[in-house]
């Protein structure tokens, strides 16, 4: 399939945002800025935030719940439907931007954050592969200033199968290792199953300087 909203187009939108030195104060802010920039750069598409694809198999409601069938952004091109999910995972950081004091809070507990990233990838992959869902492909977009996400963590951690560092991630079933606390896995007990192999490559996004001032982006193409 020749994609009408390509990986390079996603990266062009992120580059456009980064060049304007946007400082996101929340994940919702990231979603909004991306949608505005995408509509400006590629005005022939239609952009629908927080939308459920027109057709959702009943088994997906059973697996993810009603909330899990919503996606951050649906892009309608001439002939295709494209899903995008965003994650904005941060260490505590504050800076003066545009004369305003802006800050982001810490989203630590990286084990559950990694799980949530894989859950988004799994959901987009499932909807893309299910003919009845009327979705063609999608992208997972992560912006972060947490080096523990893009660097190789310890392989003995209880969330080792959910790591999202630079490199190759093979298809298969992902689960918590034995010993993971119930408080950690609560609401995240389901196995993550993907049928695609993925190569994660983080790019520099922007650097405001100082501790935790370096932000990187990850775009995962899902089909």
Phi and psi restraints in degrees (value plus and minus 20) as a CYANA .aco file:
   2 UNK   PHI    -106.5   -66.5
   2 UNK   PSI      97.1   137.1
   3 UNK   PHI     -95.8   -55.8
   3 UNK   PSI     119.3   159.3
   4 UNK   PHI    -114.3   -74.3
   4 UNK   PSI     -35.5     4.5
   5 UNK   PHI    -148.6  -108.6
   5 UNK   PSI      78.6   118.6
   6 UNK   PHI    -109.6   -69.6
   6 UNK   PSI     149.4   189.4
   7 UNK   PHI     -78.1   -38.1
   7 UNK   PSI     -62.4   -22.4
   8 UNK   PHI     -83.8   -43.8
   8 UNK   PSI     -52.8   -12.8
   9 UNK   PHI     -87.3   -47.3
   9 UNK   PSI     -61.0   -21.0
  10 UNK   PHI     -79.2   -39.2
  10 UNK   PSI     -65.6   -25.6
  11 UNK   PHI     -88.4   -48.4
  11 UNK   PSI     -51.3   -11.3
  12 UNK   PHI     -84.1   -44.1
  12 UNK   PSI     -59.4   -19.4
  13 UNK   PHI     -84.2   -44.2
  13 UNK   PSI     -65.3   -25.3
  14 UNK   PHI     -83.6   -43.6
  14 UNK   PSI     -59.8   -19.8
  15 UNK   PHI     -83.0   -43.0
  15 UNK   PSI     -62.5   -22.5
  16 UNK   PHI     -79.7   -39.7
  16 UNK   PSI     -63.5   -23.5
  17 UNK   PHI     -86.1   -46.1
  17 UNK   PSI     -65.4   -25.4
  18 UNK   PHI     -81.9   -41.9
  18 UNK   PSI     -58.0   -18.0
  19 UNK   PHI     -87.0   -47.0
  19 UNK   PSI     -39.0     1.0
  20 UNK   PHI    -110.7   -70.7
  20 UNK   PSI     -17.7    22.3
  21 UNK   PHI      36.2    76.2
  21 UNK   PSI      21.9    61.9
  22 UNK   PHI     -88.6   -48.6
  22 UNK   PSI     117.2   157.2
  23 UNK   PHI    -131.9   -91.9
  23 UNK   PSI      92.5   132.5
  24 UNK   PHI    -101.7   -61.7
  24 UNK   PSI     108.8   148.8
  25 UNK   PHI    -112.9   -72.9
  25 UNK   PSI     -28.8    11.2
  26 UNK   PHI    -184.5  -144.5
  26 UNK   PSI     148.6   188.6
  27 UNK   PHI     -85.5   -45.5
  27 UNK   PSI     -57.0   -17.0
  28 UNK   PHI     -82.5   -42.5
  28 UNK   PSI     -56.5   -16.5
  29 UNK   PHI     -83.2   -43.2
  29 UNK   PSI     -63.8   -23.8
  30 UNK   PHI     -78.8   -38.8
  30 UNK   PSI     -67.4   -27.4
  31 UNK   PHI     -78.9   -38.9
  31 UNK   PSI     -64.1   -24.1
  32 UNK   PHI     -84.8   -44.8
  32 UNK   PSI     -67.0   -27.0
  33 UNK   PHI     -84.5   -44.5
  33 UNK   PSI     -58.2   -18.2
  34 UNK   PHI     -83.6   -43.6
  34 UNK   PSI     -66.0   -26.0
  35 UNK   PHI     -83.2   -43.2
  35 UNK   PSI     -63.1   -23.1
  36 UNK   PHI     -83.0   -43.0
  36 UNK   PSI     -65.6   -25.6
  37 UNK   PHI     -86.5   -46.5
  37 UNK   PSI     -60.8   -20.8
  38 UNK   PHI     -83.5   -43.5
  38 UNK   PSI     -61.5   -21.5
  39 UNK   PHI     -85.7   -45.7
  39 UNK   PSI     -51.4   -11.4
  40 UNK   PHI     -94.7   -54.7
  40 UNK   PSI     -63.3   -23.3
  41 UNK   PHI     -96.3   -56.3
  41 UNK   PSI     -54.4   -14.4
  42 UNK   PHI    -150.8  -110.8
  42 UNK   PSI      52.4    92.4
  43 UNK   PHI     -92.7   -52.7
  43 UNK   PSI     -29.4    10.6
  44 UNK   PHI    -100.1   -60.1
  44 UNK   PSI     -29.5    10.5
  45 UNK   PHI    -113.8   -73.8
  45 UNK   PSI     145.1   185.1
  46 UNK   PHI    -131.3   -91.3
  46 UNK   PSI     122.5   162.5
  47 UNK   PHI    -143.9  -103.9
  47 UNK   PSI     104.2   144.2
  48 UNK   PHI    -144.6  -104.6
  48 UNK   PSI      83.2   123.2
  49 UNK   PHI     -97.6   -57.6
  49 UNK   PSI     131.9   171.9
  50 UNK   PHI      30.3    70.3
  50 UNK   PSI      38.8    78.8
  51 UNK   PHI    -143.0  -103.0
  51 UNK   PSI     131.0   171.0
  52 UNK   PHI    -116.9   -76.9
  52 UNK   PSI     109.9   149.9
  53 UNK   PHI     -74.3   -34.3
  53 UNK   PSI     134.1   174.1
  54 UNK   PHI     -81.8   -41.8
  54 UNK   PSI     -48.4    -8.4
  55 UNK   PHI    -147.3  -107.3
  55 UNK   PSI     103.6   143.6
  56 UNK   PHI    -146.2  -106.2
  56 UNK   PSI      96.0   136.0
  57 UNK   PHI     -79.2   -39.2
  57 UNK   PSI     122.7   162.7
  58 UNK   PHI     -76.5   -36.5
  58 UNK   PSI     -54.4   -14.4
  59 UNK   PHI     -84.3   -44.3
  59 UNK   PSI     -43.0    -3.0
  60 UNK   PHI     -96.5   -56.5
  60 UNK   PSI     -55.3   -15.3
  61 UNK   PHI     -81.7   -41.7
  61 UNK   PSI     -60.1   -20.1
  62 UNK   PHI     -86.4   -46.4
  62 UNK   PSI     -56.5   -16.5
  63 UNK   PHI    -100.1   -60.1
  63 UNK   PSI     -63.0   -23.0
  64 UNK   PHI    -130.0   -90.0
  64 UNK   PSI     -35.2     4.8
  65 UNK   PHI      60.6   100.6
  65 UNK   PSI     148.5   188.5
  66 UNK   PHI     -81.8   -41.8
  66 UNK   PSI     -59.8   -19.8
  67 UNK   PHI     -82.2   -42.2
  67 UNK   PSI     -54.8   -14.8
  68 UNK   PHI     -93.8   -53.8
  68 UNK   PSI     -24.5    15.5
  69 UNK   PHI    -117.8   -77.8
  69 UNK   PSI     -21.1    18.9
  70 UNK   PHI    -108.7   -68.7
  70 UNK   PSI     127.1   167.1
  71 UNK   PHI    -147.4  -107.4
  71 UNK   PSI     129.5   169.5
  72 UNK   PHI     -80.7   -40.7
  72 UNK   PSI     -58.3   -18.3
  73 UNK   PHI    -171.2  -131.2
  73 UNK   PSI     113.3   153.3
  74 UNK   PHI    -137.2   -97.2
  74 UNK   PSI     106.6   146.6
  75 UNK   PHI    -128.0   -88.0
  75 UNK   PSI     105.2   145.2
  76 UNK   PHI    -124.7   -84.7
  76 UNK   PSI      90.2   130.2
  77 UNK   PHI    -109.3   -69.3
  77 UNK   PSI    -188.0  -148.0
  78 UNK   PHI     -78.4   -38.4
  78 UNK   PSI     -61.0   -21.0
  79 UNK   PHI    -150.3  -110.3
  79 UNK   PSI     -17.6    22.4
  80 UNK   PHI    -156.3  -116.3
  80 UNK   PSI     135.8   175.8
  81 UNK   PHI    -133.7   -93.7
  81 UNK   PSI     109.6   149.6
  82 UNK   PHI    -145.5  -105.5
  82 UNK   PSI     109.5   149.5
  83 UNK   PHI    -120.3   -80.3
  83 UNK   PSI     123.8   163.8
  84 UNK   PHI    -154.6  -114.6
  84 UNK   PSI     111.7   151.7
  85 UNK   PHI    -135.6   -95.6
  85 UNK   PSI     119.2   159.2
  86 UNK   PHI    -134.9   -94.9
  86 UNK   PSI     126.4   166.4
  87 UNK   PHI    -154.4  -114.4
  87 UNK   PSI     115.7   155.7
  88 UNK   PHI    -146.7  -106.7
  88 UNK   PSI      79.5   119.5
  89 UNK   PHI    -134.0   -94.0
  89 UNK   PSI     102.7   142.7
  90 UNK   PHI    -152.0  -112.0
  90 UNK   PSI     132.1   172.1
  91 UNK   PHI    -104.8   -64.8
  91 UNK   PSI     140.2   180.2
  92 UNK   PHI     -78.8   -38.8
  92 UNK   PSI     108.7   148.7
  93 UNK   PHI    -176.2  -136.2
  93 UNK   PSI     123.5   163.5
  94 UNK   PHI    -163.3  -123.3
  94 UNK   PSI     128.7   168.7
  95 UNK   PHI    -182.4  -142.4
  95 UNK   PSI     143.4   183.4
  96 UNK   PHI    -112.8   -72.8
  96 UNK   PSI      99.0   139.0
  97 UNK   PHI    -149.0  -109.0
  97 UNK   PSI     108.4   148.4
  98 UNK   PHI      34.0    74.0
  98 UNK   PSI      15.7    55.7
  99 UNK   PHI      55.8    95.8
  99 UNK   PSI     -12.3    27.7
 100 UNK   PHI    -137.6   -97.6
 100 UNK   PSI     124.8   164.8
 101 UNK   PHI    -105.1   -65.1
 101 UNK   PSI      89.2   129.2
 102 UNK   PHI    -136.3   -96.3
 102 UNK   PSI     127.0   167.0
 103 UNK   PHI    -169.9  -129.9
 103 UNK   PSI     136.4   176.4
 104 UNK   PHI    -144.2  -104.2
 104 UNK   PSI     128.8   168.8
 105 UNK   PHI    -109.7   -69.7
 105 UNK   PSI     152.2   192.2
 106 UNK   PHI    -104.0   -64.0
 106 UNK   PSI     109.3   149.3
 107 UNK   PHI    -127.6   -87.6
 107 UNK   PSI      38.7    78.7
 108 UNK   PHI     -93.6   -53.6
 108 UNK   PSI    -185.8  -145.8
 109 UNK   PHI      44.5    84.5
 109 UNK   PSI      41.0    81.0
 110 UNK   PHI     -85.1   -45.1
 110 UNK   PSI     -40.2    -0.2
 111 UNK   PHI     -81.7   -41.7
 111 UNK   PSI     -67.0   -27.0
 112 UNK   PHI     -94.8   -54.8
 112 UNK   PSI     -47.2    -7.2
 113 UNK   PHI     -86.5   -46.5
 113 UNK   PSI     -61.3   -21.3
 114 UNK   PHI     -83.3   -43.3
 114 UNK   PSI     -63.2   -23.2
 115 UNK   PHI     -76.8   -36.8
 115 UNK   PSI     -65.3   -25.3
 116 UNK   PHI     -84.3   -44.3
 116 UNK   PSI     -53.9   -13.9
 117 UNK   PHI     -83.5   -43.5
 117 UNK   PSI     -66.3   -26.3
 118 UNK   PHI     -86.4   -46.4
 118 UNK   PSI     -53.4   -13.4
 119 UNK   PHI     -83.3   -43.3
 119 UNK   PSI     -60.5   -20.5
 120 UNK   PHI     -82.9   -42.9
 120 UNK   PSI     -63.7   -23.7
 121 UNK   PHI     -82.2   -42.2
 121 UNK   PSI     -64.1   -24.1
 122 UNK   PHI     -79.8   -39.8
 122 UNK   PSI     -64.0   -24.0
 123 UNK   PHI     -84.7   -44.7
 123 UNK   PSI     -64.4   -24.4
 124 UNK   PHI     -83.9   -43.9
 124 UNK   PSI     -61.7   -21.7
 125 UNK   PHI     -81.9   -41.9
 125 UNK   PSI     -64.6   -24.6
 126 UNK   PHI     -82.8   -42.8
 126 UNK   PSI     -65.3   -25.3
 127 UNK   PHI     -86.9   -46.9
 127 UNK   PSI     -52.4   -12.4
 128 UNK   PHI     -92.0   -52.0
 128 UNK   PSI     -52.2   -12.2
 129 UNK   PHI    -106.3   -66.3
 129 UNK   PSI     -41.1    -1.1
 130 UNK   PHI    -104.0   -64.0
 130 UNK   PSI      92.6   132.6
 131 UNK   PHI     -80.1   -40.1
 131 UNK   PSI     -54.9   -14.9
 132 UNK   PHI     -89.8   -49.8
 132 UNK   PSI     -36.7     3.3
 133 UNK   PHI    -101.7   -61.7
 133 UNK   PSI     -33.5     6.5
 134 UNK   PHI      46.1    86.1
 134 UNK   PSI       9.2    49.2
 135 UNK   PHI    -135.9   -95.9
 135 UNK   PSI     120.7   160.7
 136 UNK   PHI    -115.8   -75.8
 136 UNK   PSI     -63.4   -23.4
 137 UNK   PHI    -191.1  -151.1
 137 UNK   PSI    -198.7  -158.7
 138 UNK   PHI    -184.7  -144.7
 138 UNK   PSI    -197.7  -157.7
 139 UNK   PHI    -161.0  -121.0
 139 UNK   PSI     122.4   162.4
 140 UNK   PHI    -126.9   -86.9
 140 UNK   PSI     107.9   147.9
 141 UNK   PHI    -141.9  -101.9
 141 UNK   PSI     103.9   143.9
 142 UNK   PHI    -141.7  -101.7
 142 UNK   PSI     111.8   151.8
 143 UNK   PHI    -138.1   -98.1
 143 UNK   PSI     110.4   150.4
 144 UNK   PHI    -174.2  -134.2
 144 UNK   PSI     132.6   172.6
 145 UNK   PHI    -138.3   -98.3
 145 UNK   PSI       7.7    47.7
 146 UNK   PHI    -126.3   -86.3
 146 UNK   PSI      81.1   121.1
 147 UNK   PHI     -78.3   -38.3
 147 UNK   PSI     -45.4    -5.4
 148 UNK   PHI     -84.4   -44.4
 148 UNK   PSI     -35.6     4.4
 149 UNK   PHI    -104.3   -64.3
 149 UNK   PSI     -63.3   -23.3
 150 UNK   PHI    -109.1   -69.1
 150 UNK   PSI     -37.9     2.1
 151 UNK   PHI    -107.4   -67.4
 151 UNK   PSI     141.4   181.4
 152 UNK   PHI     -92.8   -52.8
 152 UNK   PSI      92.4   132.4
 153 UNK   PHI     -99.0   -59.0
 153 UNK   PSI     158.3   198.3
 154 UNK   PHI     -84.7   -44.7
 154 UNK   PSI     119.3   159.3
 155 UNK   PHI    -100.5   -60.5
 155 UNK   PSI     -27.2    12.8
 156 UNK   PHI    -117.3   -77.3
 156 UNK   PSI     -16.1    23.9
 157 UNK   PHI     -91.0   -51.0
 157 UNK   PSI     137.3   177.3
 158 UNK   PHI     -89.5   -49.5
 158 UNK   PSI     -36.9     3.1
 159 UNK   PHI    -127.5   -87.5
 159 UNK   PSI       3.6    43.6
 160 UNK   PHI     -75.0   -35.0
 160 UNK   PSI     -55.0   -15.0
 161 UNK   PHI     -95.3   -55.3
 161 UNK   PSI     -29.4    10.6
 162 UNK   PHI    -124.5   -84.5
 162 UNK   PSI     -12.6    27.4
 163 UNK   PHI     -81.5   -41.5
 163 UNK   PSI     129.0   169.0
 164 UNK   PHI    -150.8  -110.8
 164 UNK   PSI      13.4    53.4
 165 UNK   PHI     -92.2   -52.2
 165 UNK   PSI     148.8   188.8
 166 UNK   PHI     -71.4   -31.4
 166 UNK   PSI     116.1   156.1
 167 UNK   PHI     110.0   150.0
 167 UNK   PSI    -190.4  -150.4
 168 UNK   PHI    -107.8   -67.8
 168 UNK   PSI     117.6   157.6
 169 UNK   PHI    -148.4  -108.4
 169 UNK   PSI      93.3   133.3
 170 UNK   PHI    -100.7   -60.7
 170 UNK   PSI     132.7   172.7
 171 UNK   PHI     -82.7   -42.7
 171 UNK   PSI     136.3   176.3
 172 UNK   PHI     126.3   166.3
 172 UNK   PSI    -185.5  -145.5
 173 UNK   PHI    -120.2   -80.2
 173 UNK   PSI     113.7   153.7
 174 UNK   PHI    -136.2   -96.2
 174 UNK   PSI     118.2   158.2
 175 UNK   PHI    -169.3  -129.3
 175 UNK   PSI     140.5   180.5
 176 UNK   PHI     -88.3   -48.3
 176 UNK   PSI     126.0   166.0
 177 UNK   PHI     -96.7   -56.7
 177 UNK   PSI     136.6   176.6
 178 UNK   PHI     -78.9   -38.9
 178 UNK   PSI     113.7   153.7
 179 UNK   PHI      88.7   128.7
 179 UNK   PSI     -29.3    10.7
 180 UNK   PHI     -83.4   -43.4
 180 UNK   PSI     113.0   153.0
 181 UNK   PHI     -87.7   -47.7
 181 UNK   PSI     126.1   166.1
 182 UNK   PHI     -82.0   -42.0
 182 UNK   PSI     -52.9   -12.9
 183 UNK   PHI     -84.0   -44.0
 183 UNK   PSI     -50.3   -10.3
 184 UNK   PHI     -95.3   -55.3
 184 UNK   PSI     -64.2   -24.2
 185 UNK   PHI    -108.2   -68.2
 185 UNK   PSI     -25.7    14.3
 186 UNK   PHI     -78.1   -38.1
 186 UNK   PSI     106.2   146.2
 187 UNK   PHI      59.7    99.7
 187 UNK   PSI     -23.1    16.9
 188 UNK   PHI    -153.0  -113.0
 188 UNK   PSI      17.0    57.0
 189 UNK   PHI     -98.3   -58.3
 189 UNK   PSI     -45.1    -5.1
 190 UNK   PHI     -86.6   -46.6
 190 UNK   PSI     123.7   163.7
 191 UNK   PHI     -86.2   -46.2
 191 UNK   PSI     130.0   170.0
 192 UNK   PHI    -121.9   -81.9
 192 UNK   PSI     106.4   146.4
 193 UNK   PHI    -146.2  -106.2
 193 UNK   PSI     101.9   141.9
 194 UNK   PHI    -145.8  -105.8
 194 UNK   PSI     128.9   168.9
 195 UNK   PHI    -129.3   -89.3
 195 UNK   PSI     -24.5    15.5
 196 UNK   PHI    -123.1   -83.1
 196 UNK   PSI     127.7   167.7
 197 UNK   PHI    -103.4   -63.4
 197 UNK   PSI     125.4   165.4
 198 UNK   PHI    -150.9  -110.9
 198 UNK   PSI     123.5   163.5
 199 UNK   PHI    -134.7   -94.7
 199 UNK   PSI      95.1   135.1
 200 UNK   PHI    -111.0   -71.0
 200 UNK   PSI     110.0   150.0
 201 UNK   PHI    -154.0  -114.0
 201 UNK   PSI      91.6   131.6
 202 UNK   PHI    -102.5   -62.5
 202 UNK   PSI     120.1   160.1
 203 UNK   PHI    -136.4   -96.4
 203 UNK   PSI     133.2   173.2
 204 UNK   PHI     -85.0   -45.0
 204 UNK   PSI     114.1   154.1
 205 UNK   PHI    -125.0   -85.0
 205 UNK   PSI     -88.3   -48.3
 206 UNK   PHI    -176.3  -136.3
 206 UNK   PSI     143.5   183.5
 207 UNK   PHI    -155.2  -115.2
 207 UNK   PSI      90.1   130.1
 208 UNK   PHI    -107.5   -67.5
 208 UNK   PSI     -24.4    15.6
 209 UNK   PHI      65.0   105.0
 209 UNK   PSI     143.4   183.4
 210 UNK   PHI      60.2   100.2
 210 UNK   PSI     158.2   198.2
 211 UNK   PHI     -83.6   -43.6
 211 UNK   PSI     105.7   145.7
 212 UNK   PHI      48.7    88.7
 212 UNK   PSI      -0.6    39.4
 213 UNK   PHI    -108.7   -68.7
 213 UNK   PSI     -24.3    15.7
 214 UNK   PHI    -112.8   -72.8
 214 UNK   PSI     100.8   140.8
 215 UNK   PHI    -132.6   -92.6
 215 UNK   PSI     120.6   160.6
 216 UNK   PHI    -144.2  -104.2
 216 UNK   PSI     138.8   178.8
 217 UNK   PHI    -139.5   -99.5
 217 UNK   PSI     127.7   167.7
 218 UNK   PHI    -151.4  -111.4
 218 UNK   PSI     106.9   146.9
 219 UNK   PHI    -140.4  -100.4
 219 UNK   PSI     101.6   141.6
 220 UNK   PHI    -129.4   -89.4
 220 UNK   PSI     101.1   141.1
 221 UNK   PHI    -106.1   -66.1
 221 UNK   PSI     109.1   149.1
 222 UNK   PHI    -146.4  -106.4
 222 UNK   PSI     105.7   145.7
